[in-house]
């Protein structure tokens, strides 16, 4: 990890060529983790006090998985926010990605321990029988090496180009996570909203990549403002 930011949050605005105002909020990264774990503590507290309804295990499992998806989507939104809006939260992207993985671990643990009772035969049968569980497990397996290598030491050891290629697998992981969500509920209204958001985030990246390869100009905050004008 890089050096810690100042202990007090502050906003920093930087002008680039007089054309763009970039706002960078600086708070300690540890604060992002502390805030990020509040939902987990809250949901476990609801479970311990028997306030999760008729099926507390399913409610807890669903909530933890949903927060994993939310943090994963939030980590993917960092780059478009910086490029299009000028809000620079890039220093928190790693924390958001790791929070997504930690919630995925809690989600999986709830399924393995509370749902299946660590019955290996039942777990394997469930994975093979239910497509949404197969997809969810695949997404988790993809996230494991991404989480393990989310540190500066890994970047130095495998090299930045290889590290970047490895971490592009997050795109497949988030697609599979959304599919897992879609197939696991009867009324897919909320999953469809996340699917649309993921489609926009990945579509934006694809468009920028195509324009860059063609030597064109990728969409930016300034160009979008000019088009509106």
Secondary structure, 3 states (H helix, E strand, C coil): CCCCCCCCCEEEEEEECCCEEEEEEECCHHHHHHHHCHHHHHHHHHHHCCCCCCCHHHHHHHHHHHHHHHHHHHHHHHHHHHHHHCEECHHHHHHHHHHHHHHHHHHHHHHHHHHCCCCHHHHHHHHHHCHHHHHHHHHHHHHHHHHHCCCHHHHHHHCHHHHHHHHCHHHHHHHHHHHHHHHHCCCCHHHHHHHHHHHHHHHHHHHHHHHHHCCCCCCCHHHHHHHHC
